Amino acid sequence: MAKLNSFPMVAATALIIITGLAIGGNFAFQTWRAGEVTQTASLADMVGVVEVQLSGSASWQPVVSGVIVKPGDRIRTGSHSSVTLVFFDNSRTSLAADTRISVTQLSARRDGGNKVIALTQWMGQTVNRVERLLDPASRFEIETPTAVTAVRGTEFTIQVDDNGATRVAVTEGVVEVTAQESTVKVEAGQSTTVQPGEPPSSVAPAVDSSDTPQSPDESDDSGATGQDDDDTANTDDASSDNLGDSVDNDRDNDSAPDTDDAFPDDPDEDTDSDNDGVGDNTDDDDDNDGAPDTDDAFPNDPDEDTDSDNDGVGDNADDDDDNDGTPDTDDAFPNDPDEDTDSDNDGVGDNADDDDDNDGTPDTDDAFPNDPDEDTDSDNDGVGDNADNDDDNDGASDGDGDDGDGDDGGDDDDDDDDDDDDDDDDDD
């Protein structure tokens, strides 16, 4: 949330008095009479950041629905924010962005007469629509660091700059502006400016510019309604923030400047990542890569949608998708951190396969679990029996009649025959 400045401590030492003219002559200020009761106001049309400081409180708090404004309360708006203060007689003061006011007095007699609405505007811009005050003792008054405006049944705008300079433009009715003992009468379509310590400037036609008070709901170019082009009325105010669209840098008031907003007139959208004409908030595939955002690990990156190892690098750019230490190019299972090899190409990784070489001998009984041509090494010489020409390692080649029992490899039956012959000779 944007930080809101405190009320400036500016002494109103050189007040400007802006007095509304009633039919038949000037109305006179009268003192607050006995029998009057305190009235209240409400807040409406709130947009963005609006805060209130209740009378007697040192803290600001966000405005909530239904809040009642009383004398002594203060109201401020943040950037790209606005609110309308609705008074008990239906007069209204609309606060544009970065505006600060205090409610000084809200009162009326019990019979409805002698109505007094008094505000202090410290900075920013207000647009004021005042119901006609038939009782000559009633008044609508706004004080600024260098001005007091008092009107009767009119519409006008006040702009207070940081240095206290006050600009007044009248849309309807007539007001008198007094400062430094000098008075000018300002009629509808005219404006005047009062610099600190100076009398009001001569009245002039209200001009179109971003620093002139505007009334954006007028249908013509009088009363400072237009902006930027003196010949063209600026009647559009998409965000209803009392700033015409041509000078409002956030027309839809969604906090995204129009220069960065793909949908400057849609407060629900500001970005279109895939430039398909559908805002990201509505689009279910923001990067238009065919993977729905709900299933896309990188919803705004059309080149990525998956991050198998959750390392923040998409699989297309990651050279080890499962983060098991084996590069994807050498990994038989690039998305399985528990496997990287499939010796027998049977689709089952070696860590899970109980016969890695698929030779029919379980790995637990296989002397060569990754060699489908071998499973036994009788003499434990590291050479499988199928390839070893001396399985028992007795020095006699298996091909020379060695039966592999570890002796010299001779014919035991022949030896027995020789023994029999020897016995026969002894008998003779």
Sequence and secondary structure as in RCSB ss.txt:
>XXXX:A:sequence
MAKLNSFPMVAATALIIITGLAIGGNFAFQTWRAGEVTQTASLADMVGVVEVQLSGSASWQPVVSGVIVKPGDRI
RTGSHSSVTLVFFDNSRTSLAADTRISVTQLSARRDGGNKVIALTQWMGQTVNRVERLLDPASRFEIETPTAVTA
VRGTEFTIQVDDNGATRVAVTEGVVEVTAQESTVKVEAGQSTTVQPGEPPSSVAPAVDSSDTPQSPDESDDSGAT
GQDDDDTANTDDASSDNLGDSVDNDRDNDSAPDTDDAFPDDPDEDTDSDNDGVGDNTDDDDDNDGAPDTDDAFPN
DPDEDTDSDNDGVGDNADDDDDNDGTPDTDDAFPNDPDEDTDSDNDGVGDNADDDDDNDGTPDTDDAFPNDPDED
TDSDNDGVGDNADNDDDNDGASDGDGDDGDGDDGGDDDDDDDDDDDDDDDDDD
>XXXX:A:secstr
             S  EEEEEETTEE       TTEEE  EEEEEEES EEEE TT SS EE  TT EE TT EE
EE TT EEEEE TTS EEEE TT EEEEEEEEEETTS S EEEEEEEEEEEEEE     STT EEEEEETTEEEE
ESS EEEEEE TT  EEEEEEESEEEEEETTEEEEEETTEEEEE TTS     EE   STTS   TT SSSSTT 
  S TTS     TT SSS TTT S TT SSS GGG SSTT TT    TT SSS TTT S TT SSS GGG SSTT
 TT    TT SSS TTT SSTT SSS GGG SSTT TT    TT SSS TTT S TT SSS GGG SSTT TT  
  TT SSS TTT S TT SSS GGGT  SSSS    HHHHHHHHHHHHHHHH 
